[in-house]
Amino acid sequence: ASKLQTLRTEFPDADVQLYPARHTELELSRVQDEISTLMSEATDISILSCGVQVARNAVTVGVSDVNSPQATALRARFGDAVEVFEDEPIELLGSKDHR
């Protein structure tokens, strides 16, 4: 029996599907680490969020402008390991504007 058949037998109520992965979770974590480093070193705030999405097999990167040079550079550097999307800055609850 294939692994998929075994999973479907073990979990009959689950909708089990397999998708080919282009990147391992370790590779995606390394891409996330690199982008997090870029975020901490950046003088602007164009990269707003970053996270590994295992189900999407990509690191999702929220930016203020998907057409910015930085977004283009991320796509060029990391290829299909990243999905860049337009995001908004996170407002901290403890900020003085939130009182």
Secondary structure as GFF3:
##gff-version 3
##sequence-region A 1 99
A	DSSP	alpha_helix	3	10	.	.	.	ID=ss1
A	DSSP	alpha_helix	25	41	.	.	.	ID=ss2
A	DSSP	beta_strand	47	53	.	.	.	ID=ss3
A	DSSP	three_ten_helix	54	56	.	.	.	ID=ss4
A	DSSP	beta_strand	58	63	.	.	.	ID=ss5
A	DSSP	alpha_helix	69	78	.	.	.	ID=ss6
A	DSSP	three_ten_helix	79	81	.	.	.	ID=ss7
A	DSSP	beta_strand	82	86	.	.	.	ID=ss8
A	DSSP	three_ten_helix	96	98	.	.	.	ID=ss9
###
